[in-house]
Amino acid sequence: MCLGIPGKVVRWIEREGAFAQAEVEFEGIRRLVHMACVTEAELGDYVVVHAGIAISRINPIEAERIFETLSQWGEDEGWHTGLSQDTEASP
């Protein structure tokens, strides 16, 4: 199973061709994303990203629904990194 996460396009770096790239924001974290499949995306659009590649555009209402679902998983079903706040890192 693959999981694509919605992110907001905040800056285009290269818009044309196979090397299209944009900066995409995920809940305040920005990453470079390959955009060759969705070069029609505009600033402020949401795109679904899997493995660093934007695979489709998504409307903001659907993106918000996905964010809410992921947040709920985190609270209800133990969706976490495995570290708690009171866990200290090993030297």
Beta strands, then each sheet from edge to edge (+ up, - down):
strand 1: 5-14
strand 2: 21-26
strand 3: 29-34
strand 4: 46-50
strand 5: 53-58
sheet 1: 3+ 2- 1+ 4- 5+
end
